[in-house]
């Protein structure tokens, strides 16, 4: 009898966990969407590698929305973590490429100036 | 998920099943223990590689905070793998860890490039300042050289004024030497004293610099005009040749005989005729 009671409690507990589940990751969804937008505004689509990560982030957001609709919030939250990481990487890559281009330009300007002065 | 469902079924089926559950759990635990050497998912392998590469690059010095975040993400993925094996959660965490490592690498690369640009900007400014200083020095040097040349020219003109009449006209600087000082009557060869004077003229012209020189010979109106033209040309050529022999560039110095064509005084008087017998050296200055 004791064991049976324990088993019922076990079933009850498991069902409760399944019904309650993880909350809908609204904040993570908004954050991921904002990061994608930020990366795009930051020029991520001008660089192929960064653009790829923007796409991966967008795909993941789409996937996460389906998972939310299916009630699989825990998985959606992790998918949104992926999306956010991809969006942040896209932004970082765009910034890196711009900084490298600026550095090359500045170096070229110095070279030109020195050449002109040595004429 | 499938495992939880079968566990529930086992629970519902009653006491006897509890034993089966316990046996199943034990077996499962045993399997997990045996599977401790489970193969890490590709995502985790990629994350490890990405972190190792980022740690070797500029991120180690230039983006340590981002690299530390990447390390923490990797550790979390690693722990999850040890607890859950190659689950979807492990894969997701490893995926994020890989991205964090790549972000750290990109941040390191950006910082490195920004420092390089900053150094170039500094170099540009320094070079510009050096250039301005150099130009300033050059200008000062040129100014001094010009002042020196002007001084020399002034001295040369002053010394010329002692032996000849010097006048600035629209055609250039005209140095007029009296024919009686340069030549004997009806002769075109220079007198010894004339050579000394012309040496001074040559020295003055050399120090002053010029674009071109025309030596023009003139006579008074007495005698045959054609002979006067010939004599005036010969005299101009004698002066021209002497100046060239003293170092003036031959291609810049020419001679012409103008006879009695342009008198500067009255040919009716002896003094006037003496003034008309002359050689004019017309100097076109350098621009």
HADDOCK unambig.tbl for C-alpha pairs under 7 A between the chains (distance, minus, plus):
assign (segid A and resid 3 and name CA) (segid B and resid 15 and name CA) 6.58 0.50 0.50
assign (segid A and resid 4 and name CA) (segid B and resid 14 and name CA) 6.63 0.50 0.50
assign (segid A and resid 4 and name CA) (segid B and resid 15 and name CA) 6.63 0.50 0.50
assign (segid A and resid 7 and name CA) (segid B and resid 11 and name CA) 5.83 0.50 0.50
assign (segid A and resid 11 and name CA) (segid B and resid 8 and name CA) 6.82 0.50 0.50
assign (segid A and resid 78 and name CA) (segid B and resid 92 and name CA) 6.37 0.50 0.50
assign (segid A and resid 81 and name CA) (segid B and resid 96 and name CA) 6.87 0.50 0.50
assign (segid A and resid 82 and name CA) (segid B and resid 92 and name CA) 6.82 0.50 0.50
assign (segid A and resid 82 and name CA) (segid B and resid 95 and name CA) 6.77 0.50 0.50
assign (segid A and resid 82 and name CA) (segid B and resid 96 and name CA) 5.53 0.50 0.50
assign (segid A and resid 85 and name CA) (segid B and resid 96 and name CA) 5.85 0.50 0.50
assign (segid A and resid 85 and name CA) (segid B and resid 99 and name CA) 5.81 0.50 0.50
assign (segid A and resid 85 and name CA) (segid B and resid 100 and name CA) 6.79 0.50 0.50
assign (segid A and resid 86 and name CA) (segid B and resid 99 and name CA) 6.54 0.50 0.50
assign (segid A and resid 89 and name CA) (segid B and resid 99 and name CA) 6.43 0.50 0.50
assign (segid A and resid 89 and name CA) (segid B and resid 102 and name CA) 6.89 0.50 0.50
assign (segid A and resid 89 and name CA) (segid B and resid 103 and name CA) 5.09 0.50 0.50
assign (segid A and resid 92 and name CA) (segid B and resid 103 and name CA) 5.99 0.50 0.50
assign (segid A and resid 92 and name CA) (segid B and resid 106 and name CA) 5.78 0.50 0.50
assign (segid A and resid 92 and name CA) (segid B and resid 107 and name CA) 6.21 0.50 0.50
assign (segid A and resid 93 and name CA) (segid B and resid 106 and name CA) 5.68 0.50 0.50
assign (segid A and resid 95 and name CA) (segid B and resid 110 and name CA) 6.59 0.50 0.50
assign (segid A and resid 96 and name CA) (segid B and resid 106 and name CA) 5.89 0.50 0.50
assign (segid A and resid 96 and name CA) (segid B and resid 107 and name CA) 6.72 0.50 0.50
assign (segid A and resid 96 and name CA) (segid B and resid 109 and name CA) 6.06 0.50 0.50
assign (segid A and resid 96 and name CA) (segid B and resid 110 and name CA) 4.14 0.50 0.50
assign (segid A and resid 99 and name CA) (segid B and resid 110 and name CA) 5.68 0.50 0.50
assign (segid A and resid 99 and name CA) (segid B and resid 113 and name CA) 5.52 0.50 0.50
assign (segid A and resid 99 and name CA) (segid B and resid 114 and name CA) 5.74 0.50 0.50
assign (segid A and resid 100 and name CA) (segid B and resid 110 and name CA) 6.89 0.50 0.50
assign (segid A and resid 100 and name CA) (segid B and resid 113 and name CA) 5.10 0.50 0.50
assign (segid A and resid 102 and name CA) (segid B and resid 117 and name CA) 6.61 0.50 0.50
assign (segid A and resid 103 and name CA) (segid B and resid 113 and name CA) 5.75 0.50 0.50
assign (segid A and resid 103 and name CA) (segid B and resid 114 and name CA) 6.55 0.50 0.50
assign (segid A and resid 103 and name CA) (segid B and resid 116 and name CA) 5.94 0.50 0.50
assign (segid A and resid 103 and name CA) (segid B and resid 117 and name CA) 4.11 0.50 0.50
assign (segid A and resid 106 and name CA) (segid B and resid 117 and name CA) 5.87 0.50 0.50
assign (segid A and resid 106 and name CA) (segid B and resid 120 and name CA) 5.71 0.50 0.50
assign (segid A and resid 106 and name CA) (segid B and resid 121 and name CA) 6.38 0.50 0.50
assign (segid A and resid 107 and name CA) (segid B and resid 120 and name CA) 5.48 0.50 0.50
assign (segid A and resid 110 and name CA) (segid B and resid 120 and name CA) 6.62 0.50 0.50
assign (segid A and resid 110 and name CA) (segid B and resid 123 and name CA) 6.90 0.50 0.50
assign (segid A and resid 110 and name CA) (segid B and resid 124 and name CA) 5.15 0.50 0.50
assign (segid A and resid 117 and name CA) (segid B and resid 131 and name CA) 6.60 0.50 0.50
